[in-house]
């Protein structure tokens, strides 16, 4: 099986390639992630320590709340003092 194979033509490379020098990352610092907030809220309500109420610190676009949440209805968190906080406005929530 010592047959001669035909020669393959390969074009010589005479120039420098720079098509992979520019890299773009699509992460924007201005965009807030509401998915993490909804996950945090669900983790608070699914916690074994949340029987009826949980003390939390909520940071919204306009204000900071140190309150006790008792439930959620639609897009709102219901607080023990009667406040309704829109979950779409929440930037961060932490259990105290």
C-alpha positions as CSV (number, residue, x, y, z in Angstrom):
1,X,0.0,0.0,0.0
2,X,2.7,2.4,-0.9
3,X,0.8,4.4,-3.4
4,X,1.7,8.0,-4.1
5,X,-1.0,10.4,-3.1
6,X,-1.7,13.5,-5.2
7,X,-0.2,16.7,-4.0
8,X,-2.6,19.2,-2.4
9,X,-2.2,22.9,-3.2
10,X,-1.9,25.1,-0.1
11,X,-2.0,28.8,-0.7
12,X,0.8,30.6,1.2
13,X,-0.2,33.0,4.0
14,X,1.4,36.4,3.3
15,X,-0.5,38.7,5.6
16,X,-1.1,39.1,9.3
17,X,-4.5,38.3,10.6
18,X,-6.1,40.5,13.2
19,X,-9.7,39.5,13.1
20,X,-9.8,38.1,16.7
21,X,-8.2,41.1,18.4
22,X,-11.5,42.9,19.2
23,X,-13.6,41.2,21.9
24,X,-17.0,42.4,23.0
25,X,-18.6,41.4,26.3
26,X,-22.3,42.0,26.4
27,X,-22.5,42.6,30.2
28,X,-23.9,46.0,31.1
29,X,-23.4,47.5,34.5
30,X,-26.5,49.7,34.2
31,X,-28.9,46.8,33.9
32,X,-30.4,45.5,37.2
33,X,-31.3,41.9,37.6
34,X,-34.8,41.4,38.9
35,X,-34.5,37.6,38.7
36,X,-32.1,37.6,41.7
37,X,-34.6,39.7,43.7
38,X,-37.5,37.3,42.9
39,X,-35.3,34.3,43.8
40,X,-34.3,36.0,47.1
41,X,-38.0,36.7,47.9
42,X,-38.9,33.1,47.2
43,X,-36.0,31.8,49.3
44,X,-37.2,33.9,52.2
45,X,-40.8,32.6,52.0
46,X,-39.5,29.0,51.5
47,X,-37.2,29.2,54.5
48,X,-38.1,27.0,57.5
49,X,-37.7,30.0,59.7
50,X,-40.5,31.9,57.9
51,X,-43.7,30.7,59.6
52,X,-45.8,33.8,59.3
53,X,-43.5,36.8,59.1
54,X,-39.9,37.7,58.4
55,X,-37.9,40.8,59.3
56,X,-36.2,42.2,56.2
57,X,-34.3,45.1,54.9
58,X,-35.6,46.2,51.5
59,X,-33.8,48.7,49.2
60,X,-35.9,50.2,46.5
61,X,-35.2,52.9,43.9
62,X,-36.5,55.6,46.2
63,X,-36.4,54.4,49.8
64,X,-35.0,51.9,52.2
65,X,-37.4,49.9,54.3
66,X,-36.7,48.0,57.5
67,X,-40.0,46.1,57.9
68,X,-41.7,42.8,58.5
69,X,-43.1,41.0,55.5
70,X,-46.0,38.6,55.8
71,X,-46.9,37.6,52.3
72,X,-47.0,38.5,48.6
73,X,-49.9,39.3,46.3
74,X,-49.4,39.7,42.6
75,X,-46.4,42.0,42.2
76,X,-46.5,43.3,45.8
77,X,-45.0,42.3,49.1
78,X,-47.4,42.7,52.0
79,X,-46.0,44.2,55.2
80,X,-47.2,43.7,58.7
81,X,-47.8,47.5,59.1
82,X,-50.1,47.5,56.0
83,X,-47.6,48.8,53.4
84,X,-47.5,47.3,49.9
85,X,-44.1,47.3,48.2
86,X,-43.9,46.8,44.5
87,X,-41.5,43.9,43.8
88,X,-40.5,45.5,40.4
89,X,-39.1,48.5,42.3
90,X,-37.0,46.4,44.7
91,X,-33.2,46.5,44.0
92,X,-32.1,44.3,46.9
93,X,-33.7,42.4,49.8
94,X,-32.0,40.9,52.8
95,X,-33.3,39.0,55.8
96,X,-32.4,40.5,59.1
